[in-house]
Amino acid sequence: AVLAEAGLEADQVHLVLPTGGIVQMPKIQGLLRSYFPLARVEQHARPDEVVALGATMQASYLMNQHPDTVQVLEFPTAPTATGLVSAAGDFVSAIPVGAFLPAKACLTCGVPPTPQGQGQGMGNDAVVIQVAEQLAGGEAV
């Protein structure tokens, strides 16, 4: 699906940089070689270096192939962490600083049972959720 979206065929791929523990299995390496018959399947790349290596190769390609048409892509990121403030006053991050925007997060929170008739004026099933951003100093606002 990714190759089709890019308008490529498997025989147009020249280098495969697999990551993750499963790619060390001989069966997976064989499948990669059979799917990309003309590509060199790199087996000795360190997982923490693969992304940097791929970005470097892409940058080199863009600079050599399209020196006049290279455009810088900017992606908006979250300037502060966004999350919830717990009943104890602690900040619980849902979207970290630097997350690409738009972002979506899901937090599961426990709600203590309220004895009947003690809903504090908001009804027995009321829950107050305080959404906040965490500033650089750690203060939740």
SEMIVO-391905 format. One record per residue: chain; residue in three letters; residue number from 1; x, y, z of N, C-alpha, C in turn. Coordinates in pm, 1 decimal, decimal comma. Example, Ala and Ser with C-alpha at 12.3 -4.5 7.8 and 13.67 -1.06 7.14 Angstrom:
BEGIN
(keti A; ala; 1; (1319,0; -569,0; 780,0); (1230,0; -450,0; 780,0); (1320,0; -330,0; 780,0))
(keti A; ser; 2; (1285,0; -225,0; 708,0); (1367,0; -106,0; 714,0); (1290,0; 3,0; 787,0))
//
This chain:
BEGIN
(keti A; ala; 1; (82,2; -119,0; 0,0); (0,0; 0,0; 0,0); (86,7; 125,5; 0,0))
(keti A; val; 2; (195,7; 124,6; 76,0); (283,0; 241,6; 82,0); (351,5; 263,1; -52,0))
(keti A; leu; 3; (396,5; 155,5; -114,5); (460,2; 168,8; -245,8); (362,0; 223,2; -348,5))
(keti A; ala; 4; (238,6; 174,1; -346,7); (137,4; 221,3; -441,3); (108,6; 369,2; -420,6))
(keti A; glu; 5; (100,8; 412,9; -295,4); (76,8; 555,1; -267,5); (190,6; 641,3; -320,4))
(keti A; ala; 6; (312,2; 587,8; -316,6); (428,2; 662,1; -365,7); (446,2; 647,2; -516,2))
(keti A; gly; 7; (363,1; 563,8; -580,0); (374,6; 542,6; -723,2); (496,4; 459,3; -760,8))
(keti A; leu; 8; (536,6; 367,6; -673,2); (654,9; 285,5; -696,4); (619,0; 138,1; -707,0))
(keti A; glu; 9; (706,7; 65,1; -773,0); (699,7; -80,6; -777,4); (813,8; -133,7; -691,0))
(keti A; ala; 10; (802,8; -257,0; -646,0); (904,9; -315,8; -558,9); (1042,0; -319,0; -625,6))
(keti A; asp; 11; (1047,6; -335,7; -759,0); (1177,2; -341,8; -826,7); (1242,0; -204,3; -843,5))
(keti A; gln; 12; (1173,5; -98,2; -802,1); (1231,6; 35,5; -805,6); (1299,6; 71,6; -673,7))
(keti A; val; 13; (1287,8; -14,2; -573,9); (1350,4; 9,0; -443,6); (1491,3; -48,4; -449,0))
(keti A; his; 14; (1591,0; 33,5; -411,2); (1730,6; -8,9; -419,5); (1792,2; -42,1; -284,4))
(keti A; leu; 15; (1732,3; 7,1; -176,1); (1787,1; -18,3; -42,9); (1672,5; -34,1; 55,6))
(keti A; val; 16; (1678,3; -137,4; 138,2); (1578,3; -160,7; 242,2); (1650,2; -155,5; 376,4))
(keti A; leu; 17; (1603,1; -67,8; 465,1); (1660,7; -54,1; 598,7); (1557,5; -99,0; 701,6))
(keti A; pro; 18; (1550,5; -228,0; 730,7); (1450,0; -275,3; 826,5); (1489,3; -241,7; 970,3))
(keti A; thr; 19; (1389,0; -221,7; 1054,9); (1414,0; -193,5; 1196,4); (1329,4; -286,1; 1281,9))
(keti A; gly; 20; (1367,1; -296,9; 1406,9); (1291,9; -378,9; 1500,9); (1353,4; -517,0; 1515,0))
(keti A; gly; 21; (1324,0; -581,8; 1625,5); (1382,5; -710,9; 1655,2); (1343,2; -821,0; 1559,5))
(keti A; ile; 22; (1221,9; -814,8; 1506,0); (1173,6; -923,1; 1419,5); (1252,1; -932,3; 1289,6))
(keti A; val; 23; (1312,8; -823,4; 1245,2); (1385,2; -827,1; 1118,1); (1515,7; -904,7; 1129,0))
(keti A; gln; 24; (1555,5; -943,8; 1248,7); (1675,0; -1026,1; 1265,1); (1646,7; -1172,8; 1233,0))
(keti A; met; 25; (1519,3; -1208,9; 1221,4); (1482,4; -1347,7; 1192,2); (1511,7; -1379,0; 1045,2))
(keti A; pro; 26; (1578,0; -1491,9; 1018,1); (1610,7; -1528,3; 879,1); (1488,5; -1534,3; 787,6))
(keti A; lys; 27; (1375,5; -1579,5; 837,8); (1253,7; -1588,1; 755,3); (1211,9; -1449,0; 707,4))
(keti A; ile; 28; (1215,7; -1350,9; 796,4); (1177,4; -1213,5; 760,3); (1277,0; -1156,8; 659,7))
(keti A; gln; 29; (1406,0; -1181,1; 681,5); (1506,9; -1133,4; 586,7); (1484,7; -1194,3; 448,2))
(keti A; gly; 30; (1450,0; -1323,1; 444,9); (1421,6; -1389,1; 317,5); (1300,1; -1330,5; 248,5))
(keti A; leu; 31; (1195,5; -1301,0; 326,0); (1075,4; -1239,7; 268,4); (1106,4; -1101,9; 210,8))
(keti A; leu; 32; (1187,6; -1023,7; 282,5); (1224,7; -891,2; 231,5); (1303,2; -903,5; 100,9))
(keti A; arg; 33; (1397,6; -998,4; 95,7); (1476,9; -1017,4; -26,4); (1390,3; -1062,5; -143,8))
(keti A; ser; 34; (1291,3; -1147,6; -115,6); (1206,6; -1194,5; -225,9); (1109,7; -1085,3; -272,0))
(keti A; tyr; 35; (1064,0; -1000,0; -181,4); (970,6; -894,4; -220,4); (1042,9; -780,4; -292,2))
(keti A; phe; 36; (1167,4; -751,4; -250,2); (1248,0; -646,0; -312,2); (1370,1; -711,3; -377,5))
(keti A; pro; 37; (1353,5; -776,5; -493,8); (1461,8; -856,4; -552,8); (1583,6; -775,2; -596,2))
(keti A; leu; 38; (1566,1; -649,4; -630,9); (1678,4; -568,5; -678,4); (1740,5; -483,2; -568,4))
(keti A; ala; 39; (1684,8; -488,4; -449,7); (1730,7; -402,0; -341,1); (1835,9; -471,2; -255,0))
(keti A; arg; 40; (1922,1; -389,1; -199,2); (2015,5; -437,3; -97,4); (1941,3; -427,1; 35,4))
(keti A; val; 41; (1928,9; -538,7; 106,4); (1861,8; -540,2; 236,7); (1969,9; -527,9; 342,9))
(keti A; glu; 42; (1976,1; -412,9; 407,4); (2077,6; -385,1; 509,0); (2044,7; -462,7; 635,1))
(keti A; gln; 43; (2137,8; -545,5; 679,8); (2113,5; -628,2; 797,4); (2188,5; -580,1; 920,1))
(keti A; his; 44; (2284,9; -495,2; 902,6); (2371,7; -460,7; 1014,2); (2350,4; -318,9; 1065,7))
(keti A; ala; 45; (2246,9; -252,6; 1020,0); (2220,3; -116,8; 1066,9); (2167,6; -121,3; 1209,8))
(keti A; arg; 46; (2215,1; -30,9; 1291,2); (2165,6; -22,0; 1428,4); (2029,4; 46,9; 1425,6))
(keti A; pro; 47; (1931,6; -8,2; 1497,9); (1795,8; 48,7; 1493,8); (1790,4; 197,0; 1528,4))
(keti A; asp; 48; (1876,9; 242,9; 1619,2); (1873,1; 384,1; 1657,3); (1936,2; 474,5; 1551,7))
(keti A; glu; 49; (2004,1; 416,3; 1453,6); (2066,4; 496,0; 1348,4); (1989,2; 492,3; 1216,8))
(keti A; val; 50; (1895,4; 399,6; 1203,5); (1827,6; 379,0; 1075,7); (1748,7; 501,8; 1032,4))
(keti A; val; 51; (1674,9; 563,3; 1123,3); (1594,5; 680,3; 1087,1); (1684,9; 794,7; 1043,2))
(keti A; ala; 52; (1793,1; 817,8; 1116,7); (1886,0; 924,4; 1079,4); (1950,7; 895,2; 944,2))
(keti A; leu; 53; (1986,1; 770,5; 921,1); (2045,7; 732,8; 793,1); (1947,3; 753,7; 678,5))
(keti A; gly; 54; (1822,3; 713,5; 698,4); (1720,9; 732,4; 595,0); (1696,7; 879,6; 564,7))
(keti A; ala; 55; (1690,6; 961,4; 668,8); (1670,7; 1105,2; 649,0); (1789,5; 1166,4; 575,3))
(keti A; thr; 56; (1909,0; 1121,2; 607,4); (2028,7; 1171,0; 539,7); (2027,4; 1133,8; 392,0))
(keti A; met; 57; (1990,0; 1010,1; 364,2); (1984,9; 966,3; 224,5); (1879,3; 1043,9; 146,4))
(keti A; gln; 58; (1763,9; 1067,3; 207,5); (1658,2; 1142,7; 140,3); (1702,7; 1286,6; 115,3))
(keti A; ala; 59; (1768,1; 1347,7; 213,2); (1816,7; 1484,8; 196,2); (1920,2; 1491,6; 84,5))
(keti A; ser; 60; (2009,0; 1393,4; 80,0); (2109,7; 1389,5; -25,7); (2044,0; 1376,0; -162,6))
(keti A; tyr; 61; (1945,1; 1288,9; -171,0); (1873,5; 1271,1; -297,2); (1807,6; 1401,9; -341,0))
(keti A; leu; 62; (1738,9; 1467,0; -248,5); (1669,9; 1590,9; -283,5); (1767,8; 1699,1; -327,6))
(keti A; met; 63; (1879,8; 1710,5; -259,6); (1977,1; 1813,8; -295,2); (2040,6; 1785,5; -431,9))
(keti A; asn; 64; (2063,6; 1658,8; -463,3); (2127,8; 1624,5; -590,6); (2031,0; 1623,9; -707,9))
(keti A; gln; 65; (1907,7; 1588,4; -684,8); (1811,3; 1575,4; -793,0); (1732,1; 1703,0; -819,0))
(keti A; his; 66; (1704,7; 1776,4; -716,1); (1617,6; 1893,3; -728,9); (1673,9; 2012,6; -651,8))
(keti A; pro; 67; (1793,2; 2059,8; -685,7); (1852,7; 2166,3; -605,1); (1772,5; 2296,1; -604,9))
(keti A; asp; 68; (1696,5; 2322,7; -711,6); (1622,7; 2448,6; -718,2); (1480,5; 2437,5; -666,0))
(keti A; thr; 69; (1433,5; 2316,7; -645,3); (1293,3; 2301,2; -606,9); (1275,2; 2242,0; -467,5))
(keti A; val; 70; (1383,5; 2232,3; -392,6); (1371,5; 2178,6; -256,6); (1292,4; 2277,6; -172,4))
(keti A; gln; 71; (1191,2; 2228,5; -106,4); (1114,3; 2315,2; -18,2); (1120,1; 2259,1; 123,0))
(keti A; val; 72; (1121,5; 2348,2; 217,1); (1125,4; 2307,4; 356,7); (982,6; 2284,5; 402,8))
(keti A; leu; 73; (957,6; 2167,2; 456,7); (825,5; 2136,5; 510,0); (825,4; 2165,4; 658,8))
(keti A; glu; 74; (728,4; 2239,9; 702,3); (716,1; 2269,4; 844,4); (591,3; 2201,5; 896,8))
(keti A; phe; 75; (606,7; 2134,1; 1007,6); (495,4; 2066,2; 1071,2); (470,2; 2131,7; 1206,1))
(keti A; pro; 76; (345,8; 2173,2; 1231,7); (317,6; 2234,4; 1361,4); (331,9; 2131,8; 1473,4))
(keti A; thr; 77; (389,8; 2175,7; 1583,5); (407,4; 2088,6; 1699,4); (352,0; 2156,6; 1823,4))
(keti A; ala; 78; (321,8; 2076,9; 1923,4); (267,3; 2128,6; 2048,9); (377,3; 2202,0; 2125,5))
(keti A; pro; 79; (357,7; 2330,8; 2155,0); (460,4; 2405,9; 2227,3); (464,8; 2371,2; 2376,0))
(keti A; thr; 80; (355,5; 2317,6; 2427,7); (349,1; 2278,4; 2568,4); (282,3; 2142,2; 2578,0))
(keti A; ala; 81; (302,6; 2075,8; 2689,3); (233,6; 1949,0; 2713,8); (88,5; 1979,7; 2749,1))
(keti A; thr; 82; (-3,2; 1898,5; 2699,3); (-145,2; 1914,1; 2729,9); (-192,1; 1787,2; 2797,9))
(keti A; gly; 83; (-269,7; 1804,6; 2903,8); (-316,2; 1687,5; 2976,3); (-422,8; 1722,6; 3077,0))
(keti A; leu; 84; (-430,9; 1642,9; 3180,9); (-531,6; 1660,2; 3285,1); (-464,2; 1686,4; 3418,5))
(keti A; val; 85; (-537,3; 1752,4; 3506,0); (-492,1; 1772,1; 3643,3); (-571,9; 1675,5; 3729,3))
(keti A; ser; 86; (-500,8; 1590,7; 3802,5); (-567,2; 1490,2; 3885,3); (-629,3; 1555,2; 4008,6))
(keti A; ala; 87; (-709,5; 1477,4; 4080,1); (-771,9; 1527,5; 4203,2); (-666,3; 1569,1; 4304,2))
(keti A; ala; 88; (-548,7; 1507,2; 4299,2); (-440,3; 1541,6; 4391,3); (-362,4; 1663,9; 4344,1))
(keti A; gly; 89; (-397,3; 1717,5; 4226,4); (-329,7; 1835,5; 4174,1); (-210,6; 1804,1; 4086,0))
(keti A; asp; 90; (-187,1; 1676,9; 4056,3); (-75,1; 1637,5; 3970,6); (-114,0; 1650,4; 3823,4))
(keti A; phe; 91; (-18,9; 1693,4; 3740,6); (-41,4; 1704,5; 3597,3); (-14,5; 1569,4; 3532,6))
(keti A; val; 92; (-108,1; 1521,8; 3451,0); (-94,3; 1395,5; 3378,0); (-93,3; 1429,8; 3229,3))
(keti A; ser; 93; (21,6; 1413,3; 3165,4); (36,5; 1451,8; 3025,0); (-36,5; 1354,6; 2932,5))
(keti A; ala; 94; (-111,1; 1410,7; 2837,8); (-177,1; 1330,8; 2734,5); (-108,5; 1354,3; 2599,9))
(keti A; ile; 95; (-71,4; 1478,3; 2572,7); (-1,1; 1514,8; 2449,6); (130,0; 1580,3; 2491,6))
(keti A; pro; 96; (244,0; 1518,4; 2462,7); (371,7; 1572,3; 2508,7); (417,0; 1693,5; 2428,2))
(keti A; val; 97; (510,5; 1768,0; 2484,6); (572,1; 1879,3; 2413,8); (634,9; 1824,7; 2286,0))
(keti A; gly; 98; (615,6; 1894,3; 2175,0); (676,0; 1854,3; 2048,8); (594,9; 1755,9; 1967,0))
(keti A; ala; 99; (478,3; 1713,9; 2015,9); (393,7; 1621,9; 1939,0); (342,8; 1694,0; 1814,5))
(keti A; phe; 100; (337,5; 1622,8; 1701,7); (285,7; 1683,1; 1579,4); (137,3; 1714,0; 1595,5))
(keti A; leu; 101; (95,0; 1828,4; 1543,1); (-44,5; 1870,8; 1552,1); (-109,8; 1859,9; 1415,5))
(keti A; pro; 102; (-236,1; 1829,0; 1405,5); (-327,0; 1802,8; 1516,7); (-292,9; 1669,8; 1583,3))
(keti A; ala; 103; (-322,4; 1661,0; 1711,5); (-292,3; 1540,8; 1789,1); (-417,7; 1493,2; 1860,1))
(keti A; lys; 104; (-418,9; 1365,7; 1889,3); (-530,8; 1307,3; 1961,7); (-472,3; 1217,8; 2069,6))
(keti A; ala; 105; (-533,9; 1217,9; 2186,5); (-486,8; 1133,3; 2295,7); (-606,6; 1078,0; 2371,4))
(keti A; cys; 106; (-584,0; 968,7; 2438,6); (-688,9; 905,7; 2517,8); (-630,1; 868,9; 2652,9))
(keti A; leu; 107; (-692,0; 915,2; 2758,8); (-650,9; 880,3; 2894,2); (-765,5; 807,9; 2962,0))
(keti A; thr; 108; (-732,7; 706,0; 3036,6); (-833,2; 636,2; 3115,6); (-813,1; 677,0; 3260,6))
(keti A; cys; 109; (-916,8; 730,9; 3319,3); (-908,6; 779,8; 3456,8); (-1008,3; 705,0; 3543,9))
(keti A; gly; 110; (-965,5; 673,4; 3662,9); (-1056,8; 611,8; 3758,6); (-1139,3; 719,2; 3828,6))
(keti A; val; 111; (-1263,1; 688,1; 3858,2); (-1351,3; 782,3; 3927,2); (-1396,2; 716,5; 4057,1))
(keti A; pro; 112; (-1361,7; 776,5; 4171,6); (-1403,6; 716,4; 4298,1); (-1555,0; 724,2; 4313,5))
(keti A; pro; 113; (-1614,4; 621,8; 4374,2); (-1760,0; 624,9; 4393,4); (-1799,6; 734,2; 4492,1))
(keti A; thr; 114; (-1914,0; 797,5; 4464,2); (-1968,1; 900,4; 4552,7); (-2088,7; 841,8; 4624,4))
(keti A; pro; 115; (-2089,6; 848,9; 4758,2); (-2208,1; 800,0; 4829,8); (-2332,7; 874,9; 4784,1))
(keti A; gln; 116; (-2444,7; 805,7; 4776,2); (-2568,7; 868,6; 4730,1); (-2601,7; 989,2; 4816,4))
(keti A; gly; 117; (-2646,8; 1092,0; 4747,9); (-2687,1; 1213,6; 4818,3); (-2571,6; 1305,9; 4850,0))
(keti A; gln; 118; (-2446,6; 1269,7; 4812,3); (-2331,8; 1355,0; 4841,3); (-2261,3; 1396,1; 4712,6))
(keti A; gly; 119; (-2338,7; 1436,7; 4613,5); (-2282,8; 1475,6; 4484,8); (-2227,6; 1615,7; 4483,6))
(keti A; gln; 120; (-2214,2; 1679,7; 4598,3); (-2156,9; 1813,0; 4614,6); (-2227,6; 1915,4; 4527,8))
(keti A; gly; 121; (-2359,6; 1901,6; 4516,0); (-2438,5; 2000,6; 4443,4); (-2434,2; 1985,7; 4293,1))
(keti A; met; 122; (-2362,8; 1886,4; 4240,0); (-2352,6; 1870,2; 4094,9); (-2426,2; 1746,7; 4047,1))
(keti A; gly; 123; (-2493,9; 1675,4; 4134,5); (-2558,6; 1551,2; 4095,2); (-2469,6; 1434,5; 4132,9))
(keti A; asn; 124; (-2526,8; 1319,0; 4150,2); (-2450,7; 1203,9; 4198,1); (-2347,7; 1152,6; 4098,4))
(keti A; asp; 125; (-2369,7; 1173,3; 3969,6); (-2280,2; 1116,5; 3869,2); (-2186,3; 1220,2; 3807,7))
(keti A; ala; 126; (-2170,3; 1335,6; 3868,6); (-2089,3; 1443,1; 3811,2); (-1940,5; 1412,8; 3825,0))
(keti A; val; 127; (-1867,6; 1445,9; 3720,5); (-1722,4; 1432,9; 3720,4); (-1666,5; 1563,6; 3667,0))
(keti A; val; 128; (-1568,9; 1620,2; 3734,5); (-1504,3; 1743,0; 3689,4); (-1371,3; 1704,2; 3626,3))
(keti A; ile; 129; (-1352,5; 1744,2; 3501,5); (-1227,3; 1716,2; 3430,6); (-1161,5; 1849,7; 3401,7))
(keti A; gln; 130; (-1041,0; 1866,4; 3451,7); (-967,5; 1990,9; 3431,2); (-858,2; 1965,8; 3327,8))
(keti A; val; 131; (-872,5; 2028,8; 3211,2); (-773,3; 2017,7; 3104,1); (-675,3; 2132,1; 3121,9))
(keti A; ala; 132; (-545,2; 2102,7; 3107,8); (-444,2; 2204,7; 3133,6); (-326,7; 2187,1; 3039,1))
(keti A; glu; 133; (-244,7; 2291,9; 3032,3); (-116,6; 2286,7; 2963,0); (-8,5; 2300,3; 3068,2))
(keti A; gln; 134; (102,8; 2232,5; 3047,4); (212,0; 2241,2; 3142,5); (317,8; 2334,2; 3085,3))
(keti A; leu; 135; (345,8; 2441,2; 3157,4); (445,8; 2537,5; 3114,3); (585,3; 2482,1; 3139,0))
(keti A; ala; 136; (685,7; 2550,5; 3084,2); (823,4; 2503,2; 3094,9); (867,5; 2485,3; 3239,9))
(keti A; gly; 137; (818,3; 2567,0; 3329,8); (856,2; 2556,6; 3470,4); (785,4; 2445,3; 3544,1))
(keti A; gly; 138; (695,5; 2373,4; 3476,4); (624,1; 2263,4; 3539,0); (487,5; 2301,3; 3591,1))
(keti A; glu; 139; (452,9; 2430,3; 3583,3); (322,9; 2475,3; 3633,6); (213,1; 2438,3; 3534,8))
(keti A; ala; 140; (103,2; 2381,4; 3585,8); (-11,5; 2345,9; 3501,8); (-110,3; 2461,0; 3503,1))
(keti A; val; 141; (-147,2; 2508,7; 3384,4); (-244,6; 2619,1; 3373,6); (-357,7; 2580,0; 3281,6))
//
